[in-house]
């Protein structure tokens, strides 16, 4: 599948790092470094603009290395880029660590996965089909 993209950054296009990668890294496109304080959050621009076909979305997800090593994650994870959005891709980052984190221009800050989705219509009913689980919610299946 080909997706139209405008790259106004000075960085290469997002690409798959390995043959089996699901996501492509997004890079910060900033004129000066951003220091993210503990529990601080900001939008980091990428310089990328995309045109997705109807029925697809781009999901912006955390990079696992940044999350475990530095406590940096995508606040609204996964962030959704809808097929009709034409603005610049921005990533909402949050620092969940106890230390300042500095974001440099070109740094890989998140990953983007392109996913197919369905539009549904609701069918209002008075009763739902029974299942073994039933109304069992959070933690109802145990931990072991």
mmCIF file of the C-alpha atoms, coordinates in Angstrom:
data_MODEL
# 
_entry.id   MODEL 
# 
loop_
_atom_site.group_PDB 
_atom_site.id 
_atom_site.type_symbol 
_atom_site.label_atom_id 
_atom_site.label_alt_id 
_atom_site.label_comp_id 
_atom_site.label_asym_id 
_atom_site.label_entity_id 
_atom_site.label_seq_id 
_atom_site.pdbx_PDB_ins_code 
_atom_site.Cartn_x 
_atom_site.Cartn_y 
_atom_site.Cartn_z 
_atom_site.occupancy 
_atom_site.B_iso_or_equiv 
_atom_site.pdbx_formal_charge 
_atom_site.auth_seq_id 
_atom_site.auth_comp_id 
_atom_site.auth_asym_id 
_atom_site.auth_atom_id 
_atom_site.pdbx_PDB_model_num 
ATOM 1   C CA . UNK A 1 1   ? 0.000   0.000   0.000  1.00 0.00 ? 1   UNK A CA 1 
ATOM 2   C CA . UNK A 1 2   ? 1.276   3.473   -0.784 1.00 0.00 ? 2   UNK A CA 1 
ATOM 3   C CA . UNK A 1 3   ? 0.433   6.467   1.412  1.00 0.00 ? 3   UNK A CA 1 
ATOM 4   C CA . UNK A 1 4   ? 0.899   10.069  0.267  1.00 0.00 ? 4   UNK A CA 1 
ATOM 5   C CA . UNK A 1 5   ? 3.264   12.024  2.539  1.00 0.00 ? 5   UNK A CA 1 
ATOM 6   C CA . UNK A 1 6   ? 4.732   15.518  2.681  1.00 0.00 ? 6   UNK A CA 1 
ATOM 7   C CA . UNK A 1 7   ? 8.020   15.750  4.553  1.00 0.00 ? 7   UNK A CA 1 
ATOM 8   C CA . UNK A 1 8   ? 8.816   19.310  5.680  1.00 0.00 ? 8   UNK A CA 1 
ATOM 9   C CA . UNK A 1 9   ? 11.479  18.087  8.103  1.00 0.00 ? 9   UNK A CA 1 
ATOM 10  C CA . UNK A 1 10  ? 15.168  17.654  7.396  1.00 0.00 ? 10  UNK A CA 1 
ATOM 11  C CA . UNK A 1 11  ? 14.912  13.986  8.379  1.00 0.00 ? 11  UNK A CA 1 
ATOM 12  C CA . UNK A 1 12  ? 14.378  10.883  6.292  1.00 0.00 ? 12  UNK A CA 1 
ATOM 13  C CA . UNK A 1 13  ? 10.885  9.459   5.931  1.00 0.00 ? 13  UNK A CA 1 
ATOM 14  C CA . UNK A 1 14  ? 9.633   7.050   8.603  1.00 0.00 ? 14  UNK A CA 1 
ATOM 15  C CA . UNK A 1 15  ? 10.571  3.509   7.665  1.00 0.00 ? 15  UNK A CA 1 
ATOM 16  C CA . UNK A 1 16  ? 10.434  -0.013  9.056  1.00 0.00 ? 16  UNK A CA 1 
ATOM 17  C CA . UNK A 1 17  ? 13.638  -0.839  10.962 1.00 0.00 ? 17  UNK A CA 1 
ATOM 18  C CA . UNK A 1 18  ? 13.238  -4.592  10.388 1.00 0.00 ? 18  UNK A CA 1 
ATOM 19  C CA . UNK A 1 19  ? 11.339  -6.791  7.946  1.00 0.00 ? 19  UNK A CA 1 
ATOM 20  C CA . UNK A 1 20  ? 8.729   -7.749  10.562 1.00 0.00 ? 20  UNK A CA 1 
ATOM 21  C CA . UNK A 1 21  ? 8.311   -4.318  12.222 1.00 0.00 ? 21  UNK A CA 1 
ATOM 22  C CA . UNK A 1 22  ? 4.718   -3.133  12.615 1.00 0.00 ? 22  UNK A CA 1 
ATOM 23  C CA . UNK A 1 23  ? 5.636   0.474   13.362 1.00 0.00 ? 23  UNK A CA 1 
ATOM 24  C CA . UNK A 1 24  ? 7.823   3.176   11.844 1.00 0.00 ? 24  UNK A CA 1 
ATOM 25  C CA . UNK A 1 25  ? 9.668   5.623   14.080 1.00 0.00 ? 25  UNK A CA 1 
ATOM 26  C CA . UNK A 1 26  ? 8.613   9.272   14.125 1.00 0.00 ? 26  UNK A CA 1 
ATOM 27  C CA . UNK A 1 27  ? 11.335  11.880  14.666 1.00 0.00 ? 27  UNK A CA 1 
ATOM 28  C CA . UNK A 1 28  ? 11.186  15.232  16.427 1.00 0.00 ? 28  UNK A CA 1 
ATOM 29  C CA . UNK A 1 29  ? 11.315  18.162  14.010 1.00 0.00 ? 29  UNK A CA 1 
ATOM 30  C CA . UNK A 1 30  ? 12.175  21.028  16.334 1.00 0.00 ? 30  UNK A CA 1 
ATOM 31  C CA . UNK A 1 31  ? 14.342  24.137  15.988 1.00 0.00 ? 31  UNK A CA 1 
ATOM 32  C CA . UNK A 1 32  ? 15.682  23.855  19.533 1.00 0.00 ? 32  UNK A CA 1 
ATOM 33  C CA . UNK A 1 33  ? 15.795  21.147  22.175 1.00 0.00 ? 33  UNK A CA 1 
ATOM 34  C CA . UNK A 1 34  ? 12.809  20.701  24.492 1.00 0.00 ? 34  UNK A CA 1 
ATOM 35  C CA . UNK A 1 35  ? 13.392  19.797  28.126 1.00 0.00 ? 35  UNK A CA 1 
ATOM 36  C CA . UNK A 1 36  ? 10.501  17.822  29.533 1.00 0.00 ? 36  UNK A CA 1 
ATOM 37  C CA . UNK A 1 37  ? 10.314  18.072  33.337 1.00 0.00 ? 37  UNK A CA 1 
ATOM 38  C CA . UNK A 1 38  ? 9.025   15.168  35.470 1.00 0.00 ? 38  UNK A CA 1 
ATOM 39  C CA . UNK A 1 39  ? 5.257   14.808  34.840 1.00 0.00 ? 39  UNK A CA 1 
ATOM 40  C CA . UNK A 1 40  ? 5.554   17.458  32.138 1.00 0.00 ? 40  UNK A CA 1 
ATOM 41  C CA . UNK A 1 41  ? 3.941   17.046  28.738 1.00 0.00 ? 41  UNK A CA 1 
ATOM 42  C CA . UNK A 1 42  ? 4.255   18.698  25.350 1.00 0.00 ? 42  UNK A CA 1 
ATOM 43  C CA . UNK A 1 43  ? 3.390   18.299  21.692 1.00 0.00 ? 43  UNK A CA 1 
ATOM 44  C CA . UNK A 1 44  ? 6.419   17.510  19.550 1.00 0.00 ? 44  UNK A CA 1 
ATOM 45  C CA . UNK A 1 45  ? 6.006   18.264  15.846 1.00 0.00 ? 45  UNK A CA 1 
ATOM 46  C CA . UNK A 1 46  ? 7.352   15.884  13.195 1.00 0.00 ? 46  UNK A CA 1 
ATOM 47  C CA . UNK A 1 47  ? 7.219   17.934  9.979  1.00 0.00 ? 47  UNK A CA 1 
ATOM 48  C CA . UNK A 1 48  ? 5.135   15.139  8.420  1.00 0.00 ? 48  UNK A CA 1 
ATOM 49  C CA . UNK A 1 49  ? 1.723   15.408  6.750  1.00 0.00 ? 49  UNK A CA 1 
ATOM 50  C CA . UNK A 1 50  ? -0.066  12.299  5.440  1.00 0.00 ? 50  UNK A CA 1 
ATOM 51  C CA . UNK A 1 51  ? -3.107  11.387  3.367  1.00 0.00 ? 51  UNK A CA 1 
ATOM 52  C CA . UNK A 1 52  ? -4.605  8.089   4.487  1.00 0.00 ? 52  UNK A CA 1 
ATOM 53  C CA . UNK A 1 53  ? -7.261  6.253   2.486  1.00 0.00 ? 53  UNK A CA 1 
ATOM 54  C CA . UNK A 1 54  ? -10.741 5.958   3.987  1.00 0.00 ? 54  UNK A CA 1 
ATOM 55  C CA . UNK A 1 55  ? -10.975 2.982   6.328  1.00 0.00 ? 55  UNK A CA 1 
ATOM 56  C CA . UNK A 1 56  ? -7.439  3.473   7.688  1.00 0.00 ? 56  UNK A CA 1 
ATOM 57  C CA . UNK A 1 57  ? -5.924  5.289   10.643 1.00 0.00 ? 57  UNK A CA 1 
ATOM 58  C CA . UNK A 1 58  ? -2.398  5.947   11.818 1.00 0.00 ? 58  UNK A CA 1 
ATOM 59  C CA . UNK A 1 59  ? -1.796  5.003   15.446 1.00 0.00 ? 59  UNK A CA 1 
ATOM 60  C CA . UNK A 1 60  ? 0.945   6.874   17.310 1.00 0.00 ? 60  UNK A CA 1 
ATOM 61  C CA . UNK A 1 61  ? 2.439   4.685   20.019 1.00 0.00 ? 61  UNK A CA 1 
ATOM 62  C CA . UNK A 1 62  ? 5.279   4.902   22.529 1.00 0.00 ? 62  UNK A CA 1 
ATOM 63  C CA . UNK A 1 63  ? 8.733   3.548   21.756 1.00 0.00 ? 63  UNK A CA 1 
ATOM 64  C CA . UNK A 1 64  ? 9.399   0.779   24.248 1.00 0.00 ? 64  UNK A CA 1 
ATOM 65  C CA . UNK A 1 65  ? 13.040  1.771   24.790 1.00 0.00 ? 65  UNK A CA 1 
ATOM 66  C CA . UNK A 1 66  ? 12.131  5.362   25.730 1.00 0.00 ? 66  UNK A CA 1 
ATOM 67  C CA . UNK A 1 67  ? 9.374   4.100   27.988 1.00 0.00 ? 67  UNK A CA 1 
ATOM 68  C CA . UNK A 1 68  ? 11.450  1.620   30.004 1.00 0.00 ? 68  UNK A CA 1 
ATOM 69  C CA . UNK A 1 69  ? 14.775  3.485   30.015 1.00 0.00 ? 69  UNK A CA 1 
ATOM 70  C CA . UNK A 1 70  ? 13.608  7.089   30.353 1.00 0.00 ? 70  UNK A CA 1 
ATOM 71  C CA . UNK A 1 71  ? 9.928   6.980   31.435 1.00 0.00 ? 71  UNK A CA 1 
ATOM 72  C CA . UNK A 1 72  ? 8.830   8.812   28.265 1.00 0.00 ? 72  UNK A CA 1 
ATOM 73  C CA . UNK A 1 73  ? 5.537   7.741   26.716 1.00 0.00 ? 73  UNK A CA 1 
ATOM 74  C CA . UNK A 1 74  ? 2.783   8.942   24.401 1.00 0.00 ? 74  UNK A CA 1 
ATOM 75  C CA . UNK A 1 75  ? 0.146   10.456  26.668 1.00 0.00 ? 75  UNK A CA 1 
ATOM 76  C CA . UNK A 1 76  ? -2.932  9.584   24.597 1.00 0.00 ? 76  UNK A CA 1 
ATOM 77  C CA . UNK A 1 77  ? -1.620  6.192   23.589 1.00 0.00 ? 77  UNK A CA 1 
ATOM 78  C CA . UNK A 1 78  ? -2.396  5.191   21.015 1.00 0.00 ? 78  UNK A CA 1 
ATOM 79  C CA . UNK A 1 79  ? -2.981  8.562   19.441 1.00 0.00 ? 79  UNK A CA 1 
ATOM 80  C CA . UNK A 1 80  ? -5.163  8.363   16.351 1.00 0.00 ? 80  UNK A CA 1 
ATOM 81  C CA . UNK A 1 81  ? -4.608  10.185  13.079 1.00 0.00 ? 81  UNK A CA 1 
ATOM 82  C CA . UNK A 1 82  ? -7.849  10.018  11.099 1.00 0.00 ? 82  UNK A CA 1 
ATOM 83  C CA . UNK A 1 83  ? -7.991  9.602   7.333  1.00 0.00 ? 83  UNK A CA 1 
ATOM 84  C CA . UNK A 1 84  ? -9.437  13.100  6.858  1.00 0.00 ? 84  UNK A CA 1 
ATOM 85  C CA . UNK A 1 85  ? -6.758  14.918  8.925  1.00 0.00 ? 85  UNK A CA 1 
ATOM 86  C CA . UNK A 1 86  ? -4.299  16.904  6.811  1.00 0.00 ? 86  UNK A CA 1 
ATOM 87  C CA . UNK A 1 87  ? -2.371  18.809  9.475  1.00 0.00 ? 87  UNK A CA 1 
ATOM 88  C CA . UNK A 1 88  ? 1.136   18.187  10.733 1.00 0.00 ? 88  UNK A CA 1 
ATOM 89  C CA . UNK A 1 89  ? 1.600   15.060  12.815 1.00 0.00 ? 89  UNK A CA 1 
ATOM 90  C CA . UNK A 1 90  ? 2.321   16.013  16.414 1.00 0.00 ? 90  UNK A CA 1 
ATOM 91  C CA . UNK A 1 91  ? 3.150   13.615  19.237 1.00 0.00 ? 91  UNK A CA 1 
ATOM 92  C CA . UNK A 1 92  ? 1.939   14.254  22.798 1.00 0.00 ? 92  UNK A CA 1 
ATOM 93  C CA . UNK A 1 93  ? 4.771   13.114  25.051 1.00 0.00 ? 93  UNK A CA 1 
ATOM 94  C CA . UNK A 1 94  ? 4.762   12.885  28.850 1.00 0.00 ? 94  UNK A CA 1 
ATOM 95  C CA . UNK A 1 95  ? 7.692   12.368  31.206 1.00 0.00 ? 95  UNK A CA 1 
ATOM 96  C CA . UNK A 1 96  ? 6.700   9.829   33.867 1.00 0.00 ? 96  UNK A CA 1 
ATOM 97  C CA . UNK A 1 97  ? 10.202  9.688   35.344 1.00 0.00 ? 97  UNK A CA 1 
ATOM 98  C CA . UNK A 1 98  ? 11.731  11.677  38.203 1.00 0.00 ? 98  UNK A CA 1 
ATOM 99  C CA . UNK A 1 99  ? 14.359  13.276  35.950 1.00 0.00 ? 99  UNK A CA 1 
ATOM 100 C CA . UNK A 1 100 ? 14.339  15.919  33.218 1.00 0.00 ? 100 UNK A CA 1 
ATOM 101 C CA . UNK A 1 101 ? 14.384  14.525  29.678 1.00 0.00 ? 101 UNK A CA 1 
ATOM 102 C CA . UNK A 1 102 ? 15.714  16.528  26.750 1.00 0.00 ? 102 UNK A CA 1 
ATOM 103 C CA . UNK A 1 103 ? 14.264  15.961  23.285 1.00 0.00 ? 103 UNK A CA 1 
ATOM 104 C CA . UNK A 1 104 ? 16.689  16.794  20.474 1.00 0.00 ? 104 UNK A CA 1 
ATOM 105 C CA . UNK A 1 105 ? 15.906  17.526  16.836 1.00 0.00 ? 105 UNK A CA 1 
ATOM 106 C CA . UNK A 1 106 ? 15.814  14.258  14.859 1.00 0.00 ? 106 UNK A CA 1 
ATOM 107 C CA . UNK A 1 107 ? 15.336  12.081  17.935 1.00 0.00 ? 107 UNK A CA 1 
ATOM 108 C CA . UNK A 1 108 ? 13.045  9.088   17.486 1.00 0.00 ? 108 UNK A CA 1 
ATOM 109 C CA . UNK A 1 109 ? 10.157  9.939   19.824 1.00 0.00 ? 109 UNK A CA 1 
ATOM 110 C CA . UNK A 1 110 ? 7.323   7.560   18.947 1.00 0.00 ? 110 UNK A CA 1 
ATOM 111 C CA . UNK A 1 111 ? 6.253   4.949   16.436 1.00 0.00 ? 111 UNK A CA 1 
ATOM 112 C CA . UNK A 1 112 ? 3.412   4.995   13.942 1.00 0.00 ? 112 UNK A CA 1 
ATOM 113 C CA . UNK A 1 113 ? 1.361   1.977   12.867 1.00 0.00 ? 113 UNK A CA 1 
ATOM 114 C CA . UNK A 1 114 ? -1.087  2.129   9.951  1.00 0.00 ? 114 UNK A CA 1 
ATOM 115 C CA . UNK A 1 115 ? -4.243  0.140   10.716 1.00 0.00 ? 115 UNK A CA 1 
ATOM 116 C CA . UNK A 1 116 ? -7.433  -0.737  8.915  1.00 0.00 ? 116 UNK A CA 1 
ATOM 117 C CA . UNK A 1 117 ? -10.646 -0.088  10.820 1.00 0.00 ? 117 UNK A CA 1 
ATOM 118 C CA . UNK A 1 118 ? -14.362 -0.555  10.309 1.00 0.00 ? 118 UNK A CA 1 
ATOM 119 C CA . UNK A 1 119 ? -17.269 1.864   10.566 1.00 0.00 ? 119 UNK A CA 1 
ATOM 120 C CA . UNK A 1 120 ? -20.209 0.267   12.330 1.00 0.00 ? 120 UNK A CA 1 
ATOM 121 C CA . UNK A 1 121 ? -23.863 0.995   12.861 1.00 0.00 ? 121 UNK A CA 1 
ATOM 122 C CA . UNK A 1 122 ? -25.584 0.372   16.185 1.00 0.00 ? 122 UNK A CA 1 
ATOM 123 C CA . UNK A 1 123 ? -28.383 -2.140  16.592 1.00 0.00 ? 123 UNK A CA 1 
ATOM 124 C CA . UNK A 1 124 ? -30.281 -1.237  19.738 1.00 0.00 ? 124 UNK A CA 1 
ATOM 125 C CA . UNK A 1 125 ? -31.592 -4.266  21.623 1.00 0.00 ? 125 UNK A CA 1 
ATOM 126 C CA . UNK A 1 126 ? -33.080 -4.988  25.048 1.00 0.00 ? 126 UNK A CA 1 
ATOM 127 C CA . UNK A 1 127 ? -30.813 -7.926  25.925 1.00 0.00 ? 127 UNK A CA 1 
ATOM 128 C CA . UNK A 1 128 ? -27.336 -9.165  24.978 1.00 0.00 ? 128 UNK A CA 1 
ATOM 129 C CA . UNK A 1 129 ? -26.355 -12.772 24.312 1.00 0.00 ? 129 UNK A CA 1 
ATOM 130 C CA . UNK A 1 130 ? -25.066 -14.575 27.429 1.00 0.00 ? 130 UNK A CA 1 
ATOM 131 C CA . UNK A 1 131 ? -21.399 -15.637 27.742 1.00 0.00 ? 131 UNK A CA 1 
ATOM 132 C CA . UNK A 1 132 ? -19.439 -17.610 30.324 1.00 0.00 ? 132 UNK A CA 1 
ATOM 133 C CA . UNK A 1 133 ? -17.692 -14.441 31.459 1.00 0.00 ? 133 UNK A CA 1 
ATOM 134 C CA . UNK A 1 134 ? -20.883 -12.437 31.690 1.00 0.00 ? 134 UNK A CA 1 
ATOM 135 C CA . UNK A 1 135 ? -20.445 -9.146  33.544 1.00 0.00 ? 135 UNK A CA 1 
ATOM 136 C CA . UNK A 1 136 ? -17.016 -10.065 34.950 1.00 0.00 ? 136 UNK A CA 1 
ATOM 137 C CA . UNK A 1 137 ? -14.831 -7.011  34.464 1.00 0.00 ? 137 UNK A CA 1 
ATOM 138 C CA . UNK A 1 138 ? -11.496 -5.744  35.714 1.00 0.00 ? 138 UNK A CA 1 
ATOM 139 C CA . UNK A 1 139 ? -9.492  -8.612  37.199 1.00 0.00 ? 139 UNK A CA 1 
ATOM 140 C CA . UNK A 1 140 ? -12.352 -11.089 36.967 1.00 0.00 ? 140 UNK A CA 1 
ATOM 141 C CA . UNK A 1 141 ? -10.253 -13.714 35.177 1.00 0.00 ? 141 UNK A CA 1 
ATOM 142 C CA . UNK A 1 142 ? -7.544  -13.713 37.869 1.00 0.00 ? 142 UNK A CA 1 
ATOM 143 C CA . UNK A 1 143 ? -3.811  -13.216 37.651 1.00 0.00 ? 143 UNK A CA 1 
ATOM 144 C CA . UNK A 1 144 ? -2.537  -16.790 37.282 1.00 0.00 ? 144 UNK A CA 1 
# 
